[in-house]
Amino acid sequence: MLDQHRAPVYEALLKYRDARVVPFDVPGHKHGKGNPELTEFLGKACLSVDVNSMKPLDNLCHPTSVIKEAEELAAEAFGAAYCFFMVGGTTSSVQSMVLSVCKAGEKIIMPRNVHRSAINALILSGAIPVYVNPGVNERLGIPLGMSVKDVEKAILENPDAKAVFVNNPTYYGICSDLRKITKLAHDHGMAVIVDEAHGTHFYFGENLPVSAMEAGADMAAVSMHKSGGSLTQSSFLLIGSNAEKFGVTEGRVRAVINLTQTTSGSYLLMSSLDISRRSLAVDGKKIIEKAVNNAAYAREEISKIGGYYAFADELINGDDIYDFDRTKLSVHTRDIGLAGIEVYDYLRDNYDIQIEFGDIGNILAYISAGDMWKDIERLVSALAEIKRRFSRDKTGMLDHEYINPQVELSPQAAFYGNQHSIPIEKSAGKISGEFVMCYPPGIPILAPGEKITPEILDYIKYSKERGCMMTGTEDMAIENIKVID
């Protein structure tokens, strides 16, 4: 057992600062003295430890001392065989997972309602996706988890697939039966990799869905900066105890990470991972319990308003909603005649409340131990007033978030194929060479290699009219799209 009260990277930075080292290396701000405005904004304490790799501080690309120790502590805390500090966000973690298990031309089974980082990984690796289309909750219009039967069908039809990719939990808090999916994949010689960006707290809370490592998965990408408390862009990549059976070794994964991750790892990000891991390992049960209680209180108060539906574990059906993340405050808004993005905009513009995202039928307010009940009450009051002031007849509103894709080319073949730009309203029937998505949550409406259908164009038009932040195309206005020649 390691001492989880330690934080080796943080401790090494304190020693470095106390030693009053004279810097003749990068970064050029030289402990902030070369950029007074930045120092005033971020603080001298911050700039004094924004440093470069050196012997006392180890090297992220080839850790042998304090970073290695910190990674070992994190691995133990999360029940993993190995843990890697990632400073390129969970996007980098997801891409490293796919690149570690699939070569060009090899198949990977995955849900289509993944974050764009997963499909970007297909473009980088040349892997071929075998999509398992998620179910859709008719009332909420949201994509669900992966049905075990659908995963089994995909495995039996594609016995040469190298891995199964699971998105668990979804942005809305929906969880798949990760244990069964993992056993099924392993029984057929396939690795299991999990985008666990929104599931950091599963490792430390009680009565929450099973974590990827506990379920026996081979790799998991964990966004510490979401529910784990570290700085934005910091993440963990975990390797399971039996991953070597499927070719996932520490050395191979480190080599893959070093293909794309910076050689100038931020010690601000790494120390935040170190400190946040320590906090969760020591006090995680209490920290996560507070988040669960905050979310439960918010759901109860929002339900009293009427019209809104703050959904939770009553949705569980034992299949594509196998479990639910009770820290998620997902709220259905369409019954008051407002798209989620409209409620999102009203909260931000009229009430100075910033929530995580709004889509065409729901909003998500991210809840953590850092939320105060008075702030939750302010959110509830604002939602009540929005209903009173702005609600309308819901007739004519779009009722679903997910459209099954028609895949014509692999993402890599489409992305690097010959393309030309045309007005998006004239693109029906063409094959897309670009992404189109609302961000957040960053789940593509359309991905490279998929057929553009009238239904997809209606969805894009509707989302733009409701004020969703649309991204993905080279044309910043999303008025033109590149299609395959």
Number of C-alpha atoms within 10 A of each C-alpha: 6 11 11 17 13 16 24 21 26 23 15 17 21 13 12 16 13 9 9 9 9 8 13 8 12 13 15 13 18 18 23 22 14 12 13 14 11 14 18 11 9 12 13 15 12 13 20 19 20 18 23 17 17 9 9 13 23 18 19 25 19 13 15 13 15 22 27 20 17 27 24 17 27 28 21 17 20 24 19 25 20 20 26 25 25 28 26 18 23 26 22 23 31 29 23 26 28 25 21 21 25 21 17 14 13 16 22 27 23 25 21 26 25 20 21 23 19 25 27 21 22 26 21 17 22 20 25 23 22 20 19 20 21 21 19 17 16 11 12 19 19 22 25 27 28 29 22 19 12 16 21 16 12 19 22 12 11 14 13 14 24 22 25 28 26 27 28 29 26 24 26 22 25 27 27 26 22 28 16 13 24 24 17 18 22 19 10 16 16 24 28 30 28 26 28 26 27 24 29 25 28 22 22 22 19 15 10 18 24 21 24 33 21 15 16 22 30 30 35 31 32 28 28 28 23 22 21 27 21 22 19 15 17 28 31 28 27 30 29 26 16 17 19 13 13 16 14 19 18 16 9 12 20 16 14 16 22 14 12 12 18 14 14 15 19 20 21 21 22 23 25 24 30 24 21 21 28 21 17 23 20 16 12 20 15 15 19 25 19 19 23 23 16 23 27 18 15 20 22 12 18 22 15 12 16 12 17 20 20 22 19 22 14 9 13 14 10 12 17 23 23 21 26 23 25 22 27 26 23 23 23 25 28 27 20 19 19 24 26 24 22 23 27 25 20 18 18 13 11 10 16 12 16 15 17 13 23 28 26 28 26 27 24 22 21 19 24 23 19 11 14 12 13 9 11 20 15 14 22 20 16 19 21 18 14 19 20 12 9 13 17 13 11 15 9 7 15 16 16 17 18 22 18 15 18 13 19 15 19 21 29 22 18 23 23 12 16 12 17 13 16 13 11 17 14 13 20 15 12 17 25 30 30 22 24 23 22 22 17 16 19 19 22 23 24 26 27 29 26 24 22 23 18 14 11 19 18 13 19 22 15 15 20 15 9 17 18 24 17 18 18 20 17 14 12 10 10 17 13 18 23 24 26 20 13
